[in-house]
Amino acid sequence: MTRLLPEAMLDLTMARLTLLIIAMLFMDVLLDLPGTAAEFDQKADAIPVEDYALYDQVVTSKFLTSATQLVVIERTTQFRLSPDQEGPTTIGAFQEQGYFNSELPADLIREFTAINRQPSRLEGRFHFGVGYRFATGDKLEEPEVSLSPYGWGLAPFFFAPVPVRGAAGQAPSQTSKPVPYAFARPVQAPSVLGRMAFSRVARSLRNDHALLYVEVLRSDGTGAGFLVWFRRQGRSWTLFDTEVAWTIQIQSAPEEGPLLAP
């Protein structure tokens, strides 16, 4: 058996050590590249740009009024279908509730439950005609701007206290005060819509159906949540149907009409 001289053994050890250092440096460089596993997961979790067009369509056709000046949006998406739900929505929940008379495509339900297992971050890509601001916890972030308002839709669900009256896209005045809630229906719609929250948008395998969840929670604890079903016609997406998932309203005074519009 051949035995290496001490000098040869030292050279061999140094060579191995050098290769080990090079390998460690190479791995460190890879971890700093944009294609790292962590950043890849973030990109995979990012909301596609085309989904914001569906969010815009929901806001403009169902919630905005001619009086709306500001929309407050939850920064992260929702993965539940009611305020008291624990954990993500399951296929079993859809089957139990029978949303849309149980006519939703099975693959669309599977995709909705799969894509909404954890919150995702919404970006400033909305274009629904009035200023909007993201909210995280109890704080409002810097204002965003969007374009082209229209529609009244589900706005009667959300006649509410108006805590701010700033101009579109501007921070509210420091001297503004909350308007007390009254049992009677207010004379005009509020200038602030919120707090809105969205789910991720699910699409069918053929990309001909889409489903999302949207809710509005007000500071007085009232609000409502809706499932919105889209169908694709050619290159355009049409809002096909809306299902009320839940509502919370203040008990109306006996002499007044209901809070929600008939």
C-alpha positions as MATLAB code, in Angstrom:
seq = 'MTRLLPEAMLDLTMARLTLLIIAMLFMDVLLDLPGTAAEFDQKADAIPVEDYALYDQVVTSKFLTSATQLVVIERTTQFRLSPDQEGPTTIGAFQEQGYFNSELPADLIREFTAINRQPSRLEGRFHFGVGYRFATGDKLEEPEVSLSPYGWGLAPFFFAPVPVRGAAGQAPSQTSKPVPYAFARPVQAPSVLGRMAFSRVARSLRNDHALLYVEVLRSDGTGAGFLVWFRRQGRSWTLFDTEVAWTIQIQSAPEEGPLLAP';
ca = [
       0.000    0.000    0.000;
       1.398    3.367   -1.047;
       1.723    5.935    1.727;
       1.664    9.652    0.949;
       4.451   11.855    2.138;
       3.481   14.529    4.700;
       3.882   17.230    2.072;
       1.563   15.400   -0.335;
      -1.029   14.841    2.399;
      -0.930   18.550    3.272;
      -1.406   19.509   -0.378;
      -4.346   17.112   -0.694;
      -5.975   18.495    2.477;
      -5.531   22.079    1.267;
      -7.046   21.205   -2.116;
     -10.100   19.663   -0.456;
     -10.453   22.672    1.828;
     -10.229   25.030   -1.139;
     -12.934   23.104   -3.013;
     -15.156   23.194    0.080;
     -14.747   26.974    0.417;
     -15.512   27.489   -3.284;
     -18.634   25.334   -2.979;
     -19.841   27.312    0.047;
     -19.256   30.623   -1.721;
     -21.098   29.346   -4.790;
     -24.112   28.335   -2.692;
     -24.109   31.727   -0.988;
     -24.196   33.449   -4.388;
     -27.091   31.237   -5.500;
     -29.082   32.124   -2.399;
     -28.688   35.820   -3.236;
     -30.020   35.411   -6.787;
     -33.637   36.342   -7.692;
     -34.378   32.703   -8.428;
     -33.893   31.438   -4.886;
     -36.462   29.109   -3.382;
     -37.863   31.779   -1.057;
     -38.266   34.346   -3.818;
     -39.629   31.697   -6.147;
     -42.327   30.925   -3.585;
     -43.103   34.641   -3.300;
     -43.447   34.949   -7.076;
     -45.612   31.827   -7.220;
     -47.806   33.370   -4.507;
     -48.042   36.742   -6.276;
     -51.482   37.724   -7.568;
     -51.549   37.757  -11.410;
     -51.989   41.179  -12.977;
     -55.036   40.025  -14.962;
     -56.913   39.225  -11.738;
     -57.103   42.907  -10.815;
     -59.421   43.522  -13.767;
     -61.940   41.180  -12.120;
     -61.530   42.939   -8.760;
     -62.122   46.263  -10.526;
     -65.248   44.948  -12.206;
     -66.692   43.818   -8.871;
     -65.997   47.149   -7.174;
     -67.301   49.338   -9.988;
     -70.418   47.325  -10.822;
     -71.450   46.294   -7.311;
     -70.188   48.755   -4.732;
     -69.238   52.223   -5.986;
     -71.765   55.042   -5.875;
     -71.591   58.517   -7.341;
     -70.705   59.763   -3.848;
     -67.782   57.397   -3.234;
     -64.480   59.225   -2.916;
     -62.291   56.695   -1.155;
     -62.147   52.892   -0.887;
     -60.319   51.169    1.982;
     -58.974   47.713    1.038;
     -57.455   45.023    3.241;
     -53.840   44.578    2.130;
     -53.879   40.772    2.257;
     -56.425   38.436    0.705;
     -58.991   36.451    2.675;
     -59.128   32.651    2.755;
     -62.436   32.314    4.646;
     -66.051   32.944    3.625;
     -67.342   34.452    6.888;
     -65.882   36.459    9.784;
     -66.310   33.604   12.277;
     -64.904   30.855   10.051;
     -61.816   29.109   11.412;
     -59.252   28.047    8.856;
     -59.395   27.993    5.045;
     -62.550   27.178    3.103;
     -62.982   23.524    2.138;
     -64.720   21.722   -0.699;
     -67.045   20.281    1.919;
     -68.142   23.793    2.921;
     -69.144   24.548   -0.678;
     -71.081   21.295   -0.886;
     -72.802   21.930    2.440;
     -73.839   25.491    1.604;
     -74.816   24.725   -1.983;
     -73.684   28.110   -3.303;
     -75.230   29.083   -6.655;
     -77.639   26.111   -6.340;
     -74.594   23.803   -6.442;
     -74.017   24.710  -10.102;
     -70.382   25.829   -9.770;
     -67.989   23.657  -11.814;
     -66.211   21.121   -9.590;
     -62.768   22.088  -10.875;
     -63.501   25.756  -10.091;
     -64.361   24.873   -6.479;
     -61.214   22.762   -6.167;
     -59.076   25.616   -7.486;
     -60.746   28.151   -5.158;
     -60.063   26.066   -2.069;
     -56.513   25.285   -3.211;
     -55.481   28.854   -4.058;
     -57.039   30.362   -0.927;
     -55.211   28.389    1.728;
     -53.201   31.366    2.958;
     -53.251   35.156    2.540;
     -51.523   36.832   -0.399;
     -50.452   40.455   -0.694;
     -52.492   42.753   -2.903;
     -50.562   45.350   -4.899;
     -51.505   48.833   -6.110;
     -52.939   47.635   -9.430;
     -56.603   48.609   -8.963;
     -58.254   50.942  -11.493;
     -61.839   51.483  -10.413;
     -62.230   55.246  -10.591;
     -61.663   56.667   -7.117;
     -58.802   56.858   -4.677;
     -58.080   53.830   -2.527;
     -55.911   53.036    0.451;
     -54.689   49.726    1.785;
     -55.219   48.886    5.437;
     -53.132   46.567    7.585;
     -54.375   45.938   11.090;
     -55.714   49.253   12.370;
     -53.475   51.406   10.156;
     -54.033   52.977    6.738;
     -51.152   52.932    4.277;
     -50.222   55.662    1.801;
     -52.968   56.416   -0.759;
     -53.228   54.800   -4.175;
     -55.013   56.185   -7.267;
     -57.310   54.566   -9.858;
     -59.526   55.517  -12.832;
     -63.114   55.586  -14.288;
     -65.949   55.068  -11.759;
     -69.439   53.759  -12.498;
     -72.299   51.759  -10.986;
     -74.370   51.477   -7.798;
     -74.849   47.704   -7.470;
     -74.645   46.399   -3.900;
     -73.902   49.790   -2.353;
     -77.198   49.894   -0.378;
     -75.730   47.105    1.779;
     -73.108   49.516    3.052;
     -74.736   52.740    4.225;
     -72.468   53.296    7.221;
     -70.645   55.764    9.476;
     -68.223   57.990    7.543;
     -64.999   58.304    9.565;
     -63.122   60.261    6.891;
     -64.066   62.745    4.172;
     -60.793   63.302    2.314;
     -60.610   63.948   -1.399;
     -59.967   61.007   -3.677;
     -56.435   59.722   -3.374;
     -55.610   62.036   -0.432;
     -55.123   61.370    3.240;
     -58.197   62.265    5.318;
     -58.302   65.556    7.181;
     -57.030   65.409   10.741;
     -60.070   67.400   11.867;
     -62.664   65.072   10.380;
     -64.964   63.374   12.900;
     -66.985   60.143   12.677;
     -70.597   60.584   11.695;
     -72.818   58.771   14.278;
     -74.771   55.812   12.941;
     -78.568   56.280   12.845;
     -81.212   53.593   12.474;
     -82.837   55.565    9.658;
     -81.470   55.135    6.154;
     -79.113   58.060    5.436;
     -80.072   60.638    2.836;
     -76.958   60.018    0.731;
     -74.388   57.264    0.315;
     -71.121   57.592    2.251;
     -68.012   59.039    0.628;
     -65.835   56.240    2.051;
     -66.336   52.581    1.154;
     -64.677   50.036    3.344;
     -63.243   48.046    4.728;
     -63.165   45.782    1.662;
     -61.392   42.444    1.474;
     -60.926   40.032   -1.429;
     -59.985   36.408   -1.871;
     -57.656   35.171   -4.569;
     -59.316   34.644   -7.951;
     -59.860   31.005   -8.882;
     -60.167   29.946  -12.516;
     -61.436   26.736  -14.069;
     -59.103   24.427  -15.966;
     -60.399   25.743  -19.310;
     -60.159   29.330  -18.032;
     -63.809   29.932  -18.886;
     -65.085   30.398  -15.315;
     -63.700   32.468  -12.448;
     -64.716   32.799   -8.802;
     -63.778   35.246   -6.057;
     -65.008   36.307   -2.639;
     -65.446   39.924   -1.529;
     -66.585   41.384    1.773;
     -67.110   44.764    3.366;
     -66.793   45.123    7.141;
     -67.716   48.426    8.736;
     -66.437   49.948   11.946;
     -69.776   49.329   13.683;
     -69.459   45.568   13.099;
     -71.985   45.343   10.258;
     -71.263   44.236    6.723;
     -71.695   41.444    4.197;
     -69.727   38.931    2.153;
     -70.356   37.757   -1.402;
     -69.170   35.081   -3.812;
     -68.897   36.430   -7.359;
     -69.007   34.096  -10.357;
     -67.579   35.199  -13.720;
     -67.860   33.597  -17.131;
     -65.577   34.292  -20.076;
     -67.073   35.307  -23.401;
     -64.366   35.449  -26.035;
     -61.637   37.584  -24.512;
     -63.923   39.338  -22.027;
     -65.036   38.323  -18.548;
     -68.689   38.869  -17.613;
     -70.037   38.970  -14.082;
     -72.470   36.069  -14.286;
     -73.933   35.772  -10.767;
     -73.502   36.875   -7.141;
     -74.269   34.886   -3.997;
     -74.638   36.408   -0.526;
     -72.420   34.370    1.822;
     -73.306   36.251    5.025;
     -74.676   39.539    6.342;
     -74.471   41.306    9.695;
     -76.740   44.265   10.307;
     -77.820   46.453   13.190;
     -81.262   45.778   14.569;
     -83.554   48.319   12.968;
     -85.811   50.504   15.089;
     -89.469   49.307   14.918;
     -90.684   52.432   13.134;
     -87.971   52.316   10.469;
     -87.535   50.145    7.416;
     -84.880   47.406    7.056;
     -81.199   48.302    6.853;
     -80.683   46.334    3.634;
     -82.349   47.365    0.430;
     -85.075   44.964   -0.770;
];
